[in-house]
Amino acid sequence: MKINSKDFRVRPGAKVKLNECPTRVKPFCKSKKRYRKLLEEHVEALSALERLHYASHRYALLLIFQGMDAAGKDGAIRHVMSGVNPQGCEVFSFKQPSAEELEHDFLWRTTRHLPERGRIGIFNRSYYEEVLVVRVHPEILRSQGLSEELRDEKNIWEERYRSIVDLESHLYRNGTRTIKVFLHLSREEQRKRFLERIDEPDKNWKFGLADIHERKYWKEYMKAYEACLNATSTHHAPWYIVPADDKENARLIVSQIVLEALNELKMSYPKTTAKRRRELKFIRKQL
């Protein structure tokens, strides 16, 4: 089966209902062997495109991963980007904001880590946490030091969506392409993965009481994600809803999305000038 990333893309203006979006689709590969081979092909292609991207030095690519706990964000990043040169790629994970970060606007802590031209930046969670976790837990908003006027819960979410869309439009106009992936996990699959983290000693470190606490707010998170996806998926910075119950399928879809994003960039290796060729010939003689 061919993977068509458009099948998972959120069209601007669409009204997403997550309970109508699948968390599992038919496997793209009939065997583990075929899956490994296809993922390897994707990784090799990504590696070649990343080298071109780095050498071309014309654009930056920002990949944003969001999802519920245990949705597979770490695994997707690790497997899909395994062949990329670390020199051209950086991963940032955003947890609870620090005291310093809370002294700034809600976009500050992430925008200072945006990728440079020629690089790929990966955000494992992002500024979107400010319209997801903070919306589900409004008490966090009240502790952020904002004036009463600024934290008006009737308007703040639409205002933050607008700030995010404006930022991503600004980035696009200045050469940064933004791809956003929501790993759509079912509640039952999350339960299974949490049990694995308890039963397998090597995974115990991944699990804590906070994970169980957040699971109680599943419906609230789905509503927050729906509102976010509907408000912030644009032509220049689209969201992709990737079914995440099958990790292998999800990684193949994500790698296809990243491949297409890089292929759409107008990239080429820098051309050698006549002066540079003369310099290289001189150097060659020295060798």
Residue, then its C-alpha position, 0 to 999 in steps of 0.5 A: m500500500k502506498i502512503n498518501s500523507k494527504d489522507f492525514r492532513v487537516r485541511p484549513g477550515a475543516k472541523v475535526k472531530l477526533n472521535e471520527c478520526p481513526t487511531r489505527v489504519k490497515p498496516f502498510c506492510k504485511s510483515k516486520k521484514r517489509y516494514r523494516k525495509l521500507l522504514e530503512e528506505h525512508v531513512e536513507a532518503l531522509s539522510a540524503l535530503e538532509r545533507l542537501h538541505y544542510a548544504s543548500h542553506r536556504y530553508a529551515l524545517l521545524l517538526i512539531f510532535q504533540g500527543m497524549d502520554a505514551a503516544g509514541k513521540d520519542g519513538a517516532i523521532r528516534h526511528v524516523m530521524s535515525g539516519v540524519n546527521p546530528q550536525g544538521c538536526e536538533v531535538f528539544s523537549f519542553k516540559q513544565p516551564s521554568a520560573e524564568e520562562l514564565e517571566h516572558d510571553f508564552l512563545w518565548r521559551t520555544t522561539r529561542h530554539l527555532p532551527e537555523r537555515g539549513r537545519i531541522g529542528i524538532f520540538n517534542r511538545s511545543y508552544y502548543e502546550e499553552v493551548l492544551v495543558v494550560r486550557v485543560h488546567p486553567e489553574i496553571l494560567r492563573s499562576q503565570g503572572l498575567s494580569e486579570e485582563l490578559r488571562d480572560e478565559k473567554n478570549i485568551w485561547e482565540e488570542r493565543y491561536r492567533s499569536i501562533v498562526d501569526l508566528e508560523s506565518h512569519l516563519y514561513r515568510n522567512g524560510t522556515r517550513t513548519i510541519k505539525v504531527f498529532l499522534h492520535l492514540s486511543r485511550e485503550e492503547q494508552r492503558k496497554r502501554f502504561l501497563e507495559r511501563i509498569d510490567e517491564p523494568d526497563k520502562n519503569w522510568k517512563f511512568g509516574l503518578a502524574d501520567i495517571h492523573e492526566r489520564k483522568y482528563w482524557k475528554e478535556y484533552m480531546k476537546a482541547y486538541e480538536a479546538c487547536l487543530n481546527a484553529t491552527s492548521t493552515h496551508h503554510a503550517p499544516w497539522y497531520i493527524v497520524p493514527a498512533d495505535d500501531k507504532e510501526n504504521a505511525r513511523l512510516i506515515v511520519s517519515q513519509i510526511v517529512l520526506e514530502a516536506l523536504n522534497e517540496l523545498k527548492m534545494s540544490y548544492p552550491k554551485t562552484t564559481a570559476k574563482r573557487r575552481r581555480e582555488l581547488k586546482f591550486i590546492r590539488k597541486q599542493l597535495 
